Amino acid sequence: MTQNQQINAGPPREVEEALARVERLLDAHAGDLDEPGRARRDLADVREEADSDDPDTERMEGALTRLGRRVTGVAVLAEAVHALGTAIGVGG
C-alpha cells in the first residue's frame, strides 16, 4: 500500500465542501429560483453519483448542466455550481 491510496470511501473533501456550499445556497436563494425543488433533485443526483463506488460521469454532467440552467439568475449559485463541476472534474 502506498501513501496515495485512499482508505476511506466517498467523495474527496473538496467535492463534499462544494456540494454542501451549493446546498446551503439553494436553501438561501430558493425564493429567487423558478424551480428550487428540481434544482435540489439535480444536486441530489450529483451527490448520489459522487458518493458512488462507480460514479457515472455522464449522469453527473447532465445533472450539473440542468442545475446550472436552473440557477443561472443567481450569480453566487451559478458560480458555486461551476466550482462544484470543477471539483468533481466534469462540466467545469
Phi, psi and omega per residue, in radians:
M1 nan 2.408 3.098
T2 -1.801 2.893 3.122
Q3 -1.133 -0.427 -3.083
N4 -1.408 -0.227 3.138
Q5 -1.224 2.391 -3.114
Q6 -1.589 2.169 -3.110
I7 -1.501 -0.739 -3.071
N8 -1.456 2.657 3.108
A9 -1.605 2.963 3.105
G10 1.726 3.002 -3.092
P11 -1.256 2.717 3.078
P12 -1.051 2.781 -3.105
R13 -0.956 -0.742 -3.134
E14 -1.039 -0.721 3.124
V15 -1.190 -0.775 3.139
E16 -1.057 -0.736 3.116
E17 -1.152 -0.691 3.120
A18 -1.158 -0.709 3.076
L19 -1.072 -0.785 -3.125
A20 -1.124 -0.675 3.141
R21 -1.124 -0.809 3.125
V22 -1.077 -0.725 3.132
E23 -1.062 -0.799 3.108
R24 -1.064 -0.758 -3.128
L25 -1.197 -0.621 3.056
L26 -1.055 -0.749 3.107
D27 -1.103 -0.776 -3.071
A28 -1.209 -0.522 -3.034
H29 -2.014 0.290 -3.110
A30 -0.934 -0.672 -3.137
G31 -1.174 -0.304 3.141
D32 -1.592 -0.096 -3.071
L33 -1.838 2.554 3.085
D34 -1.295 -0.580 -3.061
E35 -2.345 1.148 -3.096
P36 -1.097 -0.604 3.120
G37 -1.119 -0.743 3.111
R38 -1.205 -0.628 3.079
A39 -1.080 -0.724 3.107
R40 -1.128 -0.655 3.101
R41 -1.158 -0.689 3.078
D42 -1.062 -0.769 3.113
L43 -1.105 -0.675 3.105
A44 -1.084 -0.662 3.086
D45 -1.100 -0.760 3.121
V46 -1.084 -0.806 -3.131
R47 -1.073 -0.763 -3.138
E48 -1.025 -0.781 3.135
E49 -1.217 -0.684 3.130
A50 -1.108 -0.579 3.140
D51 -1.413 -0.218 -3.046
S52 -1.277 2.616 3.030
D53 -1.237 -0.390 -3.128
D54 -2.343 1.260 -3.050
P55 -1.101 2.435 3.103
D56 -1.652 1.747 -3.071
T57 -1.127 -0.543 3.111
E58 -1.135 -0.719 3.097
R59 -1.144 -0.727 3.114
M60 -1.105 -0.750 3.130
E61 -1.053 -0.763 3.126
G62 -1.083 -0.791 -3.139
A63 -1.141 -0.710 3.107
L64 -1.145 -0.679 3.109
T65 -1.104 -0.821 3.106
R66 -1.084 -0.801 -3.141
L67 -1.048 -0.769 3.116
G68 -1.036 -0.719 3.098
R69 -1.129 -0.688 -3.079
R70 -1.216 -0.468 -3.063
V71 -1.873 0.118 -3.017
T72 -0.980 -0.482 -3.128
G73 -1.366 -0.117 -3.134
V74 -2.078 1.781 -2.985
A75 -0.956 -0.777 -3.089
V76 -1.131 -0.598 3.090
L77 -1.251 -0.751 3.120
A78 -1.041 -0.719 3.111
E79 -1.135 -0.706 -3.134
A80 -1.166 -0.657 3.095
V81 -1.163 -0.722 3.087
H82 -1.061 -0.776 3.122
A83 -1.111 -0.634 3.078
L84 -1.092 -0.807 3.103
G85 -1.040 -0.694 3.100
T86 -1.135 -0.757 3.134
A87 -1.097 -0.651 -3.133
I88 -1.369 -0.502 -3.135
G89 1.676 0.350 3.079
V90 -2.362 2.604 3.037
G91 1.072 0.153 -3.117
G92 -1.835 nan nan
